[in-house]
Amino acid sequence: MRDDEVSSLKKQLQAVLQEQRDGSVNANHLQHFLEQQAQELLNAKKQLLEHESRDEKCKRKWQTLVKVKALSPLISHDFSKENMAKEEQIKGLSLQLNRQVENYQQLFDEQDRKLNAAHAKFLEVANSPLKT
């Protein structure tokens, strides 16, 4: 509540108390004052509940952020370990692949030599005179 509202309520309460002391209490005035106070109390309770709800929601979000922040170095550390392991695996697989390429190249070269030798023998046999 603002200060002007508080001072207004104090004045109304003093007026009601003064009327009660003087004996000139107006029942309607007193009832209206109490109803007004009850309504303002309900409004204040609603606002308080809303603020407490918002506060609780903010606390939960904040706790979640703090947990995420605390875990982020661990998560990034795990990712970096995982990345290093994957890089090692890639290097190993690349070496394996290069060895297989070299092996295939050697096999193709050997096959070419054998084909050339067989072709040379074929030409030799084909060009030689027939013996009768």
Kinemage of the C-alpha trace (Angstrom):
@kinemage 1
@onewidth
@group {chain A} dominant
@subgroup {mainchain}
@vectorlist {calphas} color= white
{ca met a 1} P 0.000 0.000 0.000
{ca arg a 2} L 1.076 3.525 -0.572
{ca asp a 3} L 1.567 6.020 2.227
{ca asp a 4} L -1.461 8.099 1.204
{ca glu a 5} L -3.679 4.992 1.373
{ca val a 6} L -2.339 4.148 4.814
{ca ser a 7} L -2.942 7.664 6.091
{ca ser a 8} L -6.479 7.636 4.640
{ca leu a 9} L -7.222 4.350 6.380
{ca lys a 10} L -5.826 5.722 9.653
{ca lys a 11} L -8.102 8.746 9.398
{ca gln a 12} L -11.136 6.572 8.678
{ca leu a 13} L -10.310 4.285 11.575
{ca gln a 14} L -9.805 7.239 13.916
{ca ala a 15} L -13.143 8.675 12.798
{ca val a 16} L -14.908 5.372 13.446
{ca leu a 17} L -13.249 4.987 16.842
{ca gln a 18} L -14.138 8.608 17.726
{ca glu a 19} L -17.758 8.018 16.716
{ca gln a 20} L -17.834 4.891 18.839
{ca arg a 21} L -16.472 6.817 21.878
{ca asp a 22} L -18.948 9.611 21.353
{ca gly a 23} L -21.771 7.140 21.073
{ca ser a 24} L -22.812 8.427 17.701
{ca val a 25} L -21.733 5.295 15.854
{ca asn a 26} L -23.542 4.965 12.591
{ca ala a 27} L -24.044 1.241 11.995
{ca asn a 28} L -24.040 1.673 8.235
{ca his a 29} L -20.844 3.684 8.355
{ca leu a 30} L -19.159 1.082 10.579
{ca gln a 31} L -20.399 -1.796 8.401
{ca his a 32} L -19.228 -0.017 5.244
{ca phe a 33} L -15.821 0.611 6.801
{ca leu a 34} L -15.442 -3.057 7.828
{ca glu a 35} L -16.588 -4.289 4.409
{ca gln a 36} L -14.123 -1.955 2.755
{ca gln a 37} L -11.333 -3.232 5.026
{ca ala a 38} L -12.307 -6.854 4.341
{ca gln a 39} L -12.253 -6.218 0.585
{ca glu a 40} L -8.869 -4.520 0.770
{ca leu a 41} L -7.575 -7.385 2.885
{ca leu a 42} L -8.783 -9.896 0.257
{ca asn a 43} L -7.129 -7.865 -2.500
{ca ala a 44} L -3.918 -7.707 -0.504
{ca lys a 45} L -4.024 -11.483 0.055
{ca lys a 46} L -4.552 -12.075 -3.672
{ca gln a 47} L -1.621 -9.837 -4.513
{ca leu a 48} L 0.514 -11.540 -1.891
{ca leu a 49} L -0.348 -14.993 -3.271
{ca glu a 50} L 0.393 -13.823 -6.801
{ca his a 51} L 3.745 -12.356 -5.746
{ca glu a 52} L 4.634 -15.499 -3.796
{ca ser a 53} L 3.733 -17.610 -6.825
{ca arg a 54} L 5.885 -15.442 -9.082
{ca asp a 55} L 8.685 -15.506 -6.530
{ca glu a 56} L 8.557 -19.307 -6.333
{ca lys a 57} L 8.525 -19.571 -10.119
{ca cys a 58} L 11.526 -17.250 -10.357
{ca lys a 59} L 13.369 -19.248 -7.682
{ca arg a 60} L 12.782 -22.497 -9.608
{ca lys a 61} L 14.009 -20.930 -12.835
{ca trp a 62} L 17.025 -19.475 -11.065
{ca gln a 63} L 17.880 -22.833 -9.491
{ca thr a 64} L 17.611 -24.480 -12.891
{ca leu a 65} L 19.933 -21.873 -14.396
{ca val a 66} L 22.416 -22.307 -11.558
{ca lys a 67} L 22.389 -26.089 -12.060
{ca val a 68} L 22.867 -25.724 -15.811
{ca lys a 69} L 25.693 -23.259 -15.242
{ca ala a 70} L 27.322 -25.636 -12.755
{ca leu a 71} L 27.006 -28.555 -15.168
{ca ser a 72} L 28.128 -26.687 -18.283
{ca pro a 73} L 31.877 -27.167 -17.671
{ca leu a 74} L 31.279 -30.869 -17.082
{ca ile a 75} L 29.158 -31.149 -20.196
{ca ser a 76} L 31.674 -29.274 -22.346
{ca his a 77} L 34.467 -31.346 -20.775
{ca asp a 78} L 32.597 -34.539 -21.693
{ca phe a 79} L 32.080 -33.231 -25.214
{ca ser a 80} L 35.752 -32.370 -25.570
{ca lys a 81} L 36.736 -35.864 -24.347
{ca glu a 82} L 34.223 -37.366 -26.741
{ca asn a 83} L 35.530 -35.183 -29.588
{ca met a 84} L 39.116 -36.201 -28.841
{ca ala a 85} L 38.113 -39.863 -28.834
{ca lys a 86} L 36.290 -39.421 -32.140
{ca glu a 87} L 39.302 -37.622 -33.659
{ca glu a 88} L 41.552 -40.510 -32.588
{ca gln a 89} L 39.080 -42.951 -34.092
{ca ile a 90} L 39.019 -40.933 -37.337
{ca lys a 91} L 42.832 -40.910 -37.483
{ca gly a 92} L 42.934 -44.671 -36.950
{ca leu a 93} L 40.301 -45.301 -39.602
{ca ser a 94} L 42.104 -42.954 -42.031
{ca leu a 95} L 45.358 -44.879 -41.552
{ca gln a 96} L 43.497 -48.138 -42.082
{ca leu a 97} L 41.911 -46.779 -45.240
{ca asn a 98} L 45.262 -45.557 -46.576
{ca arg a 99} L 46.801 -49.005 -45.951
{ca gln a 100} L 43.933 -50.679 -47.808
{ca val a 101} L 44.346 -48.256 -50.725
{ca glu a 102} L 48.062 -49.094 -50.847
{ca asn a 103} L 47.289 -52.821 -50.704
{ca tyr a 104} L 44.780 -52.501 -53.546
{ca gln a 105} L 47.297 -50.476 -55.551
{ca gln a 106} L 49.911 -53.182 -55.051
{ca leu a 107} L 47.369 -55.852 -56.070
{ca phe a 108} L 46.455 -53.884 -59.205
{ca asp a 109} L 50.124 -53.386 -60.047
{ca glu a 110} L 50.804 -57.115 -59.574
{ca gln a 111} L 47.747 -57.972 -61.673
{ca asp a 112} L 48.951 -55.598 -64.412
{ca arg a 113} L 52.409 -57.270 -64.380
{ca lys a 114} L 50.829 -60.718 -64.632
{ca leu a 115} L 48.567 -59.571 -67.459
{ca asn a 116} L 51.513 -57.999 -69.271
{ca ala a 117} L 53.555 -61.178 -68.817
{ca ala a 118} L 50.655 -63.320 -70.062
{ca his a 119} L 50.138 -60.956 -73.012
{ca ala a 120} L 53.837 -61.103 -73.828
{ca lys a 121} L 53.745 -64.939 -73.760
{ca phe a 122} L 50.636 -64.905 -75.918
{ca leu a 123} L 52.337 -62.678 -78.463
{ca glu a 124} L 55.429 -64.849 -78.356
{ca val a 125} L 53.362 -67.959 -78.978
{ca ala a 126} L 51.255 -66.227 -81.627
{ca asn a 127} L 54.285 -64.935 -83.540
{ca ser a 128} L 56.332 -68.118 -83.376
{ca pro a 129} L 56.334 -70.379 -86.442
{ca leu a 130} L 54.345 -73.529 -86.137
{ca lys a 131} L 56.359 -76.687 -85.898
{ca thr a 132} L 55.017 -79.527 -87.923
